Amino acid sequence: MSSQETIRAWKDEEYRAGLSDAQRAALPAHPAGLIELSDDDLDAVAGGLPRQGGTLFGGSCQIWTLGCCPEE
């Protein structure tokens, strides 16, 4: 498989689905790592945490928003 075909297989899900089992097995790992994350994985990242204490970072609204906290 050429470099262009490999890159296309990484980027194009429909193209990748059309490859044979042997071709998909021969694809090298995507250099960026996982292409999709599960909801559980996304919930575990800091950006997935619920708001606490009035701001995304916790603590006082007065510090982060100059006292202009949105009403919840």
Secondary structure, DSSP 8 states (H G I E B T S, - for coil): --HHHHHHHHH-HHHHHTS-HHHHHHS---TT--S---HHHHHTSGGGS--BTTBTTSS-HHHHHTT-----
